[in-house]
């Protein structure tokens, strides 16, 4: 019987599979790699690759039907991979073990480990493989591959530089291809007193929004607006950034950033000769408002800090306090800084009495009113802070969170003035305990309502610029709800040209 003739495609990768099924040929081996999930197909048959695409990526197939739309989407995927086929071919010309060394270097860098951990990882893999594959016929081959894999500190360093350069090139290419991009800038000083100027770029790649670090520049001299702008222009020129596509800048609100005449934003607008949206970081403003709440109740917070430091900062006191908690059956293992102060207050009073340390404020009703108010209000502020964090949040969602919290504060004021305290759990429990022990006792809650009112005014004052841009944000998300003739008033020139 004549041997069955193999299909011409059986062992050969067909270029049309990239545009049809999002697969590319793996350099140096007879296998193909999926651009969507990075899985490998060893047998290069159209049926195998099609089966993988149809079963694993049905959502992608539905979103991009066969034809020009899928072809374009697959080409974008190919451009997004961190290494191009040409670069990958160079990296893997020595075999699979070289590609594995890149994977190892990437794992070391992602986990923030030193480059010298490469040798440790290699030793670890050899020890594990020696036992794990003891009953495998190809054990010697596996061990040899691990031994041949280059993973020295110098190799990990070189691999990291190569990957970083490729990522940077891809990032710049994507920014140039994007219709617009925006920047978030921050200047701060690290523990070694070196000023660091960090930049984060936000831009669209296809249907995906990306937020990626663009650079962290050391500032060796002064950090005036002129110095920051000079460093930025040098970076923009070096990376060939499309400055005509820059539409907004978010800063930390420092004078060197937002100064009227010589601030970074003012110099940038003057240099570009066009309006550029500028925002004071909404998270930073929220943190400043929360800090102001602590300022109004400074005497309360300062005493809490002193007591916590007395217990935690001294080893003997810390051990004795933990022993006390165990004896009374408290669920907390200790006083973790300030977060458990309210829950352990009775035990703290007992411990201070044992140590002959007097803080009469801890038994003062007026002080305790402020303290429990601060506990509950801090909890509300923490919830707001968590809600505003996370990848993918837009300025519109952050703005809505802040405005919703402002509405809550108005409810809080009414809640305190009426004495119901539905939204102040700890304060309500303390009030009920005081009333139960002495029904005739009068608790002054009006000062707490005043604290909340001041906090509300702080929010309204700090977020004024976001109120001014409310119509712009609404136009971006719901353009059909805004009048067309008002677009010129809503958008800066660069956006008007786009729309």
C-alpha positions in Angstrom: 0.0 0.0 0.0 1.3 3.4 -0.9 2.2 5.7 1.9 -0.4 8.4 2.6 0.8 11.7 1.2 1.0 14.5 3.8 -0.7 17.7 3.2 1.6 20.4 2.1 0.7 22.5 5.1 1.2 19.7 7.6 4.6 20.8 8.8 4.6 24.3 7.4 3.2 27.4 9.1 0.9 29.3 6.8 1.1 33.1 7.0 -2.7 33.5 6.6 -3.2 31.8 9.9 -2.0 35.0 11.6 -4.8 37.1 10.2 -7.4 34.3 10.4 -6.6 32.6 13.8 -4.2 35.0 15.5 -1.3 32.6 15.4 2.4 33.2 14.7 5.2 30.7 14.1 7.5 30.1 17.0 11.0 30.9 15.9 13.5 28.0 16.1 10.9 25.2 16.5 8.1 23.5 14.6 5.2 25.0 16.6 2.8 27.9 16.6 1.9 30.4 19.3 -1.5 32.0 19.9 -1.3 35.8 20.2 -4.4 35.9 22.4 -3.5 33.3 25.1 0.2 32.5 24.3 -0.6 28.7 24.1 1.6 26.6 21.8 0.3 24.2 19.2 3.0 21.6 18.4 1.4 20.1 15.3 1.1 22.7 12.6 -2.1 21.6 11.0 -4.8 24.0 10.1 -7.4 21.9 11.8 -5.6 21.9 15.1 -5.1 25.7 15.0 -8.7 26.3 13.9 -10.0 24.0 16.7 -8.0 26.0 19.3 -9.3 29.3 18.0 -13.0 28.1 17.7 -13.1 26.5 21.2 -10.9 28.9 23.2 -11.6 32.3 21.7 -15.3 32.3 20.7 -15.7 35.8 22.2 -12.9 37.2 20.1 -14.4 35.5 17.0 -17.8 37.0 17.7 -16.3 40.5 18.3 -14.2 40.4 15.2 -16.0 38.4 12.4 -13.9 36.8 9.7 -12.7 39.4 7.1 -11.1 42.8 7.4 -12.2 43.4 11.0 -10.5 40.2 12.2 -7.5 40.8 10.0 -7.0 44.3 11.6 -7.5 43.0 15.1 -5.0 40.2 14.7 -2.5 42.7 13.2 -3.0 44.9 16.3 -2.4 41.9 18.5 0.8 41.2 16.7 2.0 44.7 17.2 1.1 44.6 20.9 3.3 41.6 21.8 6.3 42.8 23.7 8.8 41.2 21.3 8.5 41.2 17.5 9.0 38.1 15.5 12.3 39.4 14.3 13.5 40.1 17.8 12.2 36.8 19.0 14.1 35.0 16.3 17.3 36.6 17.5 16.6 35.8 21.2 15.7 32.1 20.5 18.4 31.3 17.9 20.2 29.2 20.5 17.2 27.0 21.3 14.4 26.7 23.8 16.7 27.2 26.8 17.4 30.7 25.7 13.7 31.6 25.5 13.3 30.0 29.0 16.0 32.3 30.3 14.0 35.3 29.2 10.9 33.8 31.0 13.0 33.4 34.1 14.4 36.9 33.9 10.9 38.3 33.4 9.7 36.4 36.5 12.6 37.8 38.6 12.0 41.4 37.5 8.2 41.2 38.0 8.6 40.0 41.5 11.2 42.7 42.4 13.9 40.2 43.1 17.7 40.9 42.6 19.3 39.7 39.5 21.5 37.3 41.5 18.4 35.2 42.3 18.7 33.7 38.8 21.4 31.3 40.0 19.3 30.4 43.0 16.3 29.7 40.8 18.3 27.5 38.6 19.7 25.5 41.6 16.1 25.2 42.9 14.8 23.9 39.6 17.6 21.3 39.4 16.9 20.0 42.9 13.2 19.8 42.2 13.6 18.2 38.7 16.0 15.6 40.1 13.2 14.3 42.3 10.1 15.2 40.3 11.2 13.5 37.1 13.0 10.5 38.7 10.7 8.0 36.9 10.7 9.8 33.6 12.8 8.4 30.7 13.9 11.8 29.6 15.1 12.9 33.0 18.7 13.4 31.9 17.6 15.5 28.9 15.5 17.7 31.3 18.3 18.1 33.7 20.7 19.0 30.9 18.3 21.6 29.6 18.1 23.3 33.0 21.8 23.2 33.4 22.3 24.8 29.9 19.8 27.6 30.6 21.7 30.8 31.1 20.4 32.5 34.2 23.4 34.3 35.7 23.1 37.8 37.2 24.7 39.3 34.1 22.4 37.3 31.8 19.3 38.4 33.8 20.5 42.0 33.6 21.1 41.8 29.9 17.7 40.1 29.2 16.0 42.8 31.3 17.6 45.6 29.4 16.6 44.0 26.1 13.0 43.5 27.2 12.8 47.0 28.6 14.1 48.5 25.4 11.6 46.6 23.4 8.7 47.6 25.7 9.7 51.2 25.5 9.9 51.1 21.7 6.4 49.5 21.6 5.1 52.1 24.1 6.3 55.0 22.1 5.0 53.5 18.9 1.5 53.1 20.5 1.5 56.6 21.8 2.3 58.0 18.4 -0.5 55.8 16.9 -3.0 56.9 19.5 -5.3 59.8 18.7 -4.5 61.6 22.0 -2.7 60.9 25.2 -2.6 62.4 28.7 0.0 62.6 31.4 0.1 62.3 35.2 3.1 64.0 36.8 4.5 63.9 40.3 7.7 65.2 41.9 8.8 63.8 45.2 11.9 63.2 47.2 13.0 59.6 48.1 14.7 58.4 51.3 18.2 59.3 49.9 17.0 62.9 49.4 17.1 62.5 45.6 14.2 64.2 43.9 12.4 62.0 41.4 10.2 63.3 38.6 7.8 60.5 37.6 5.5 60.5 34.5 2.6 58.2 33.7 1.0 58.2 30.2 -2.5 57.2 29.5 -3.5 56.4 25.9 -5.7 54.2 23.8 -4.4 51.1 21.9 -7.3 49.9 19.8 -10.2 49.4 22.2 -7.9 49.2 25.2 -6.9 52.1 27.5 -3.4 51.9 28.9 -1.8 53.5 31.9 1.9 53.0 31.9 5.0 54.5 33.4 6.7 56.7 30.9 9.8 57.6 32.9 11.2 58.4 36.3 13.8 61.1 36.0 16.2 62.0 38.8 16.4 65.8 39.5 19.9 66.5 40.8 19.5 70.3 41.1 16.5 72.5 41.9 13.0 71.4 41.3 11.4 74.6 40.0 8.8 74.6 37.3 11.6 75.5 34.7 13.7 72.6 35.8 10.9 70.1 35.5 9.8 71.5 32.2 13.4 71.3 30.8 13.7 67.6 31.9 10.3 66.8 30.3 11.1 68.5 27.0 14.4 66.6 26.8 12.6 63.4 27.4 9.9 64.2 24.8 12.5 65.0 22.2 14.5 61.9 23.0 11.4 59.6 22.7 9.9 61.5 19.9 6.6 62.0 21.7 3.8 63.6 19.6 3.3 66.7 21.7 0.5 67.9 19.5 -1.6 65.0 20.8 -1.2 65.8 24.5 -4.6 67.0 25.7 -4.4 67.0 29.5 -1.9 67.0 32.4 -2.7 65.8 36.0 -0.3 67.0 38.7 0.0 66.9 42.5 -1.0 70.5 42.8 2.5 71.7 44.0 3.4 75.4 43.1 6.2 74.2 40.9 3.5 72.3 38.8 0.6 74.8 38.8 2.3 78.1 39.3 0.5 80.8 37.4 3.5 82.2 35.5 6.5 79.8 35.9 4.8 76.6 36.9 5.2 73.4 34.7 1.7 73.6 33.2 2.0 77.3 32.4 5.3 76.7 30.7 3.9 73.8 28.8 0.9 75.8 27.5 3.2 78.6 26.5 5.5 76.3 24.6 2.7 74.5 22.8 0.8 77.7 22.2 -2.6 76.1 22.8 -4.9 75.3 25.8 -4.1 72.0 27.6 -6.5 70.7 30.3 -4.9 70.7 33.8 -6.2 68.8 36.8 -5.0 68.6 40.4 -4.9 64.8 41.2 -8.4 63.9 42.5 -7.0 61.3 44.9 -4.5 63.8 46.2 -7.2 66.3 46.9 -9.3 63.7 48.6 -6.4 62.9 50.9 -5.9 66.6 51.7 -9.5 66.9 52.7 -9.2 63.8 54.9 -6.1 65.3 56.5 -8.0 68.4 57.2 -10.5 66.4 59.3 -7.7 65.3 61.5 -6.4 68.9 61.9 -9.8 69.9 63.4 -9.5 67.1 65.9 -5.7 67.4 66.4 -5.8 67.1 70.2 -7.7 63.8 69.9 -5.3 62.3 67.3 -2.2 63.5 69.1 -3.2 61.8 72.3 -4.0 58.5 70.5 -0.6 58.6 68.9 1.1 59.2 72.2 -0.7 56.3 73.8 -0.1 53.9 70.9 3.6 54.8 70.8 3.9 54.2 74.6 2.6 50.7 74.1 3.9 49.6 70.8 7.3 51.3 70.6 8.5 49.6 73.8 9.1 45.9 73.6 8.2 45.2 77.2 5.0 47.2 77.1 4.0 45.5 73.9 4.5 42.0 75.3 2.7 42.9 78.5 -0.2 44.4 76.7 -0.6 41.3 74.5 -0.6 39.2 77.6 -3.4 41.3 79.0 -5.4 40.9 75.8 -5.0 37.1 76.1 -6.1 37.1 79.8 -9.3 39.0 79.1 -10.1 36.9 76.0 -9.8 39.7 73.5 -9.8 38.5 69.9 -7.1 41.0 68.9 -3.5 39.8 69.0 -2.2 43.2 69.9 -2.4 47.0 69.2 -1.7 47.3 65.5 -0.7 51.0 65.4 -3.9 53.1 65.6 -6.5 51.0 63.8 -7.5 48.9 66.9 -7.4 51.7 69.5 -11.2 52.1 69.7 -11.8 48.3 69.9 -9.2 47.9 72.7 -10.0 51.1 74.6 -11.1 49.4 77.9 -8.0 47.2 77.9 -5.8 50.3 77.2 -7.3 52.0 80.2 -6.6 49.0 82.3 -3.0 48.8 81.1 -2.3 52.5 81.6 -3.6 52.2 85.2 -1.3 49.2 85.8 1.6 51.4 84.5 0.5 54.4 86.6 0.2 56.5 83.5 -2.5 59.1 83.6 -4.5 60.4 80.7 -7.7 61.7 82.1 -8.9 62.7 78.6 -9.6 59.0 77.9 -12.4 59.1 80.4 -13.7 62.5 79.5 -17.1 62.5 77.8 -16.4 65.4 75.5 -13.0 64.0 74.4 -14.6 60.6 73.8 -17.4 62.1 71.7 -14.8 63.6 69.4 -12.8 60.4 69.4 -15.7 58.1 68.4 -16.8 60.7 65.8 -13.2 60.6 64.3 -13.3 56.8 64.3 -16.6 56.7 62.3 -15.7 59.6 59.9 -12.3 58.0 59.2 -14.0 54.8 58.3 -16.2 56.7 55.8 -13.2 58.4 54.3 -11.4 55.1 54.0 -14.3 53.6 52.1 -14.2 56.6 49.7 -10.4 56.2 49.3 -10.7 52.5 48.4 -13.5 53.2 46.0 -11.4 55.7 44.1 -8.4 53.4 43.7 -7.8 50.7 41.2 -6.9 50.3 37.6 -9.3 51.5 34.9 -11.1 54.2 36.9 -12.0 57.2 34.8 -12.1 60.8 35.9 -15.9 60.7 35.6 -16.3 57.7 38.0 -13.9 59.4 40.5 -15.8 62.6 40.2 -19.1 60.9 40.8 -17.6 59.1 43.9 -16.5 62.5 45.3 -19.8 64.2 44.6 -21.7 61.3 46.1 -19.7 61.6 49.3 -20.5 65.3 49.4 -24.2 64.4 49.4 -23.5 61.8 52.1 -21.9 64.5 54.3 -25.0 66.6 54.1 -26.9 63.6 55.3 -24.3 63.1 58.0 -24.9 66.7 59.3 -28.6 66.2 59.5 -28.0 62.8 61.2 -25.8 64.3 63.9 -28.0 67.4 64.5 -31.1 65.2 65.1 -29.0 62.8 67.3 -30.0 59.7 65.4 -26.4 58.8 64.4 -27.5 56.1 62.0 -24.3 56.4 60.0 -22.0 56.7 63.0 -21.9 53.2 64.6 -19.2 53.8 67.3 -20.5 57.2 68.2 -24.0 55.9 68.5 -23.0 53.1 70.8 -21.1 55.5 73.0 -24.1 57.9 73.1 -26.5 55.1 74.0 -24.1 53.9 76.8 -23.9 57.5 78.2 -27.7 57.9 78.1 -28.2 54.5 79.8 -25.9 55.4 82.6 -27.1 59.0 83.1 -30.4 59.9 81.2 -30.1 63.5 82.3 -26.6 63.9 80.8 -26.5 66.4 77.9 -24.2 65.5 75.0 -23.1 68.4 72.7 -23.3 67.0 69.2 -23.5 70.4 67.5 -19.7 70.7 67.5 -19.5 67.4 65.6 -22.0 68.7 63.1 -19.7 71.7 62.7 -16.7 69.5 62.0 -18.7 67.7 59.3 -19.8 71.0 57.8 -16.2 72.2 57.6 -15.2 69.0 56.0 -18.0 69.4 53.4 -16.8 72.9 52.6 -13.3 71.6 52.2 -14.5 69.1 49.6 -16.6 71.7 47.7 -13.7 74.1 47.6 -11.0 71.7 46.5 -13.0 70.0 43.8 -14.2 73.2 42.1 -12.2 72.6 38.9 -14.0 69.2 38.4 -17.4 70.9 38.7 -16.3 73.3 36.0 -15.5 70.3 33.8 -18.7 68.4 34.5 -20.2 69.2 31.1 -17.0 68.2 29.3 -16.9 64.8 31.1 -20.6 64.3 30.2 -19.9 65.2 26.6 -17.2 62.6 26.4 -19.4 59.8 27.8 -22.8 60.9 26.6 -22.3 63.2 23.5 -25.9 62.6 22.4 -27.1 64.4 25.5 -25.2 67.6 24.9 -26.2 70.3 22.4 -24.0 70.3 19.3 -23.6 74.0 19.3 -22.1 74.0 22.8 -19.2 71.7 21.8 -17.0 74.6 21.0 -17.4 75.9 24.5 -16.8 72.5 26.1 -13.7 71.3 24.3 -10.2 72.7 23.9 -9.1 73.3 20.3 -7.3 70.0 19.9 -10.4 68.0 20.8 -12.7 70.2 18.6 -10.6 69.4 15.6 -11.0 65.7 16.4 -14.8 65.9 16.8 
